[in-house]
């Protein structure tokens, strides 16, 4: 049996960063319950991160709020000094007050502080991709975009991205800096961001669909994802990831897990090709 290989997913050039394999890894699940505190087994978490890279993943997405701070620390413990072409993306703009609690904070001084903290925790001189985790509705949007541009001009970040934004917000940000990536929820079962994906594709912006495996009723017996999985001898989760990869050349799915077995299953999706009939049924 062929070993899972993220390189089979193809590549995408992230503006300001370089080429990455399209199937990446999301490092949210290597923290404690509710994305809060320490994982049950920190060495296992490090092993998952290392295994992802062994399987060809060279794009890892995290955030300062995962833990908080725990995910970034584990990535550095597992991979620093970073070899080869591994790209580490992180985010700032959400604060935590407890498990499963998230609050947007976009004050420029806070975003700058968090960038500095991420530099320290990831043990890098410059963050590869720094993303605004949420736009704070209580802070002038120009101030939030402005500090990101300042951090880039100072060489502290190489590229900039956004998360959970509209097309108009992407356009507004693009007047201040080059938007390298956009990270919105998008999957088989939730396609509200279809217009954002279309805009990203037209403008060669990397689109990072978070929560990529959710497929809802499509994976139930009799549903198209379930039937495709049965026919191909794979899992419905793999079908969901394969669909994302084939839906657009700019999609960069980042399935997350704290399990090596689940990681290997996810990466196996890179080698799955869905025929036109299956793609049409799913789409």
C-alpha positions as CSV (number, residue, x, y, z in Angstrom):
1,X,0.0,0.0,0.0
2,X,1.4,3.4,-1.0
3,X,2.2,5.7,1.9
4,X,0.1,8.9,2.2
5,X,1.9,11.8,0.6
6,X,0.7,15.4,0.7
7,X,2.8,16.2,-2.4
8,X,0.2,14.3,-4.4
9,X,-2.2,17.2,-3.7
10,X,-0.3,19.5,-6.1
11,X,1.2,22.9,-5.2
12,X,0.2,26.5,-4.8
13,X,2.3,29.7,-4.8
14,X,1.5,31.8,-1.7
15,X,2.4,35.4,-2.6
16,X,5.4,36.5,-0.5
17,X,6.0,33.1,0.9
18,X,6.6,30.6,-2.0
19,X,5.3,27.2,-3.1
20,X,3.5,24.9,-0.7
21,X,1.9,21.5,-1.1
22,X,-1.8,22.2,-1.2
23,X,-2.9,19.7,1.5
24,X,-1.6,21.1,4.8
25,X,-2.1,20.5,8.5
26,X,-4.1,22.6,11.0
27,X,-2.5,22.6,14.4
28,X,-5.6,23.5,16.5
29,X,-6.2,20.0,17.9
30,X,-2.8,19.5,19.5
31,X,-4.0,21.5,22.5
32,X,-6.3,20.5,25.4
33,X,-10.1,20.1,25.4
34,X,-11.9,23.2,24.1
35,X,-8.7,24.3,22.4
36,X,-7.5,25.3,25.9
37,X,-4.4,24.3,27.8
38,X,-2.1,21.4,27.5
39,X,-2.8,18.3,25.4
40,X,-3.1,15.0,27.3
41,X,0.2,13.9,25.8
42,X,2.6,16.7,24.7
43,X,5.1,14.2,23.2
44,X,2.3,12.6,21.1
45,X,1.4,16.1,19.9
46,X,5.0,16.7,18.8
47,X,5.0,13.4,17.1
48,X,1.9,14.3,15.1
49,X,3.5,17.5,13.9
50,X,6.7,15.7,12.9
51,X,4.7,12.9,11.1
52,X,2.8,15.5,9.1
53,X,6.1,16.8,7.7
54,X,7.3,13.3,7.1
55,X,4.2,12.8,4.9
56,X,5.0,15.8,2.7
57,X,3.1,18.5,4.5
58,X,5.0,21.8,4.3
59,X,2.2,24.2,5.2
60,X,1.1,24.2,8.8
61,X,-1.5,26.6,10.2
62,X,-1.8,27.6,13.8
63,X,-2.8,30.6,15.9
64,X,-1.7,32.4,19.0
65,X,-5.2,31.6,20.5
66,X,-4.8,27.8,20.2
67,X,-4.0,27.0,23.8
68,X,-3.4,29.9,24.0
69,X,0.2,29.7,22.8
70,X,0.4,26.0,23.3
71,X,0.1,25.0,19.6
72,X,2.8,27.4,18.6
73,X,5.2,26.1,21.3
74,X,4.6,22.5,20.3
75,X,5.3,23.2,16.6
76,X,8.6,24.8,17.5
77,X,9.5,22.0,19.9
78,X,8.7,19.5,17.1
79,X,10.3,21.2,14.1
80,X,12.8,23.9,15.1
81,X,15.2,24.6,13.5
82,X,12.8,24.4,10.5
83,X,14.3,22.4,7.7
84,X,13.6,22.6,4.0
85,X,10.5,24.5,2.8
86,X,8.1,24.2,5.7
87,X,5.9,27.2,6.0
88,X,4.3,28.1,9.3
89,X,1.2,30.3,9.3
90,X,-0.2,31.8,12.5
91,X,-3.0,34.1,13.4
92,X,-3.9,36.9,15.9
93,X,-7.0,38.8,16.7
94,X,-9.0,36.4,18.9
95,X,-8.5,36.3,22.7
96,X,-9.5,33.5,25.0
97,X,-11.3,33.6,28.4
98,X,-11.7,29.8,28.7
99,X,-12.4,26.6,26.8
100,X,-14.3,27.2,23.5
101,X,-14.5,30.9,24.2
102,X,-13.3,33.3,21.5
103,X,-13.5,37.1,21.4
104,X,-12.2,39.4,18.6
105,X,-9.6,42.0,19.7
106,X,-8.1,44.1,16.8
107,X,-6.5,47.0,18.6
108,X,-3.2,47.7,16.8
109,X,-1.1,47.5,19.9
110,X,-2.6,44.1,20.7
111,X,-2.0,42.7,17.2
112,X,1.6,44.0,17.3
113,X,2.1,42.4,20.8
114,X,0.8,39.1,19.6
115,X,3.0,39.1,16.5
116,X,6.0,39.6,18.7
117,X,4.9,36.7,21.0
118,X,4.4,34.4,18.0
119,X,7.9,35.2,16.8
120,X,9.2,34.2,20.2
121,X,7.1,31.0,20.6
122,X,7.7,29.8,17.0
123,X,11.4,30.7,17.3
124,X,11.6,32.5,14.0
125,X,13.0,35.9,12.9
126,X,10.0,36.5,10.6
127,X,6.5,34.9,10.5
128,X,5.9,33.2,7.1
129,X,2.2,34.1,7.0
130,X,0.5,36.3,9.6
131,X,-3.3,36.3,9.4
132,X,-5.9,38.5,11.0
133,X,-8.0,35.9,12.8
134,X,-11.1,38.1,12.9
135,X,-11.9,41.7,12.0
136,X,-12.8,43.4,15.3
137,X,-16.1,45.4,14.6
138,X,-15.2,47.7,17.5
139,X,-11.9,48.9,16.0
140,X,-11.5,51.0,12.8
141,X,-10.7,48.5,10.1
142,X,-8.1,50.8,8.6
143,X,-6.1,50.6,11.9
144,X,-6.2,46.8,11.9
145,X,-5.0,46.6,8.3
146,X,-2.5,49.3,8.9
147,X,-0.6,47.6,11.7
148,X,-0.4,44.4,9.6
149,X,1.2,46.4,6.8
150,X,3.6,48.0,9.3
151,X,4.7,44.5,10.6
152,X,5.3,43.4,7.1
153,X,7.3,46.6,6.2
154,X,9.4,46.0,9.3
155,X,10.3,42.5,8.1
156,X,8.5,40.8,11.0
157,X,6.1,39.0,8.7
158,X,6.6,37.9,5.2
159,X,3.0,37.6,4.0
160,X,-0.4,38.6,5.2
161,X,-3.8,36.9,5.3
162,X,-7.4,37.3,6.5
163,X,-9.9,35.0,8.2
164,X,-13.7,35.0,8.0
165,X,-14.1,37.9,5.7
166,X,-16.3,39.0,2.8
167,X,-15.3,39.9,-0.7
168,X,-15.6,43.6,0.1
169,X,-13.3,43.2,3.1
170,X,-10.7,41.5,1.0
171,X,-10.9,44.4,-1.5
172,X,-10.5,46.9,1.4
173,X,-7.5,45.1,2.7
174,X,-6.0,44.8,-0.7
175,X,-5.8,48.6,-0.9
176,X,-3.3,48.4,2.1
177,X,-1.4,45.2,1.5
178,X,-1.2,42.2,-0.7
179,X,-3.7,39.6,0.6
180,X,-1.9,36.3,0.2
181,X,-4.5,34.0,1.7
182,X,-8.1,34.0,3.0
183,X,-9.3,31.5,5.6
184,X,-13.1,31.0,5.7
185,X,-15.2,28.1,6.8
186,X,-16.0,26.0,3.7
187,X,-16.7,22.4,3.2
188,X,-19.1,19.9,1.5
189,X,-21.8,20.8,4.0
190,X,-21.3,24.5,4.3
191,X,-20.7,26.7,1.2
192,X,-21.6,30.2,2.3
193,X,-18.2,31.4,1.3
194,X,-18.5,30.3,-2.3
195,X,-18.4,33.9,-3.5
196,X,-15.2,34.4,-1.5
197,X,-13.6,31.3,-3.0
198,X,-14.5,32.5,-6.5
199,X,-12.9,35.9,-5.8
200,X,-9.8,34.2,-4.5
201,X,-9.5,32.0,-7.5
202,X,-9.9,34.9,-9.9
203,X,-7.2,36.9,-8.0
204,X,-4.8,34.0,-7.3
205,X,-5.3,34.3,-3.5
206,X,-4.8,31.1,-1.5
207,X,-8.2,30.0,0.0
208,X,-7.8,28.0,3.3
209,X,-11.1,26.2,4.0
210,X,-11.2,25.6,7.8
211,X,-13.4,22.8,9.2
212,X,-12.8,21.1,5.9
213,X,-14.1,17.6,6.6
214,X,-17.7,18.4,7.7
215,X,-20.1,17.1,5.1
216,X,-23.4,16.7,7.0
217,X,-26.0,14.5,5.4
218,X,-23.8,14.0,2.3
219,X,-21.8,11.3,4.2
220,X,-24.9,9.5,5.5
221,X,-25.7,6.1,3.9
222,X,-27.2,6.8,0.5
223,X,-25.6,10.2,0.3
224,X,-23.1,11.0,-2.6
225,X,-20.0,11.2,-0.3
226,X,-20.9,7.9,1.3
227,X,-21.5,6.3,-2.0
228,X,-18.2,7.6,-3.5
229,X,-16.3,6.4,-0.4
230,X,-17.8,3.0,-0.7
231,X,-17.0,2.8,-4.4
232,X,-13.4,4.0,-4.1
233,X,-12.7,2.0,-0.9
234,X,-11.8,5.2,1.0
235,X,-13.5,7.1,3.9
236,X,-16.1,9.8,3.6
237,X,-13.6,12.3,5.2
238,X,-11.1,11.6,2.5
239,X,-13.8,12.2,-0.2
240,X,-14.6,15.5,1.5
241,X,-11.0,16.6,1.3
242,X,-10.5,15.3,-2.2
243,X,-13.6,17.3,-3.2
244,X,-12.1,20.5,-1.8
245,X,-8.8,19.9,-3.6
246,X,-10.6,19.4,-6.9
247,X,-13.1,22.2,-6.4
248,X,-10.5,24.9,-7.1
249,X,-6.8,25.2,-7.8
250,X,-6.4,27.8,-5.0
251,X,-7.9,25.7,-2.1
252,X,-5.5,24.8,0.7
253,X,-7.3,22.4,3.1
254,X,-5.8,22.1,6.6
255,X,-7.5,19.2,8.3
256,X,-6.5,19.1,11.9
257,X,-6.1,16.2,14.3
258,X,-4.1,15.1,17.4
259,X,-3.9,11.5,16.2
260,X,-1.2,10.0,13.9
261,X,-3.7,7.5,12.5
262,X,-6.2,10.2,11.6
263,X,-3.5,12.4,10.2
264,X,-2.4,9.6,7.9
265,X,-6.0,9.0,6.8
266,X,-6.4,12.7,6.0
267,X,-3.1,12.9,4.0
268,X,-4.3,9.9,2.1
269,X,-6.9,12.1,0.5
270,X,-4.2,13.8,-1.6
271,X,-3.9,10.7,-3.8
272,X,-7.7,10.4,-4.4
273,X,-9.2,11.5,-7.7
274,X,-12.9,11.9,-8.0
275,X,-14.5,11.5,-11.4
276,X,-16.6,14.1,-13.1
277,X,-19.9,12.4,-12.2
278,X,-18.9,12.2,-8.5
279,X,-17.8,15.8,-8.4
280,X,-21.1,16.9,-10.0
281,X,-23.1,14.8,-7.5
282,X,-21.2,16.3,-4.6
283,X,-21.2,19.8,-5.9
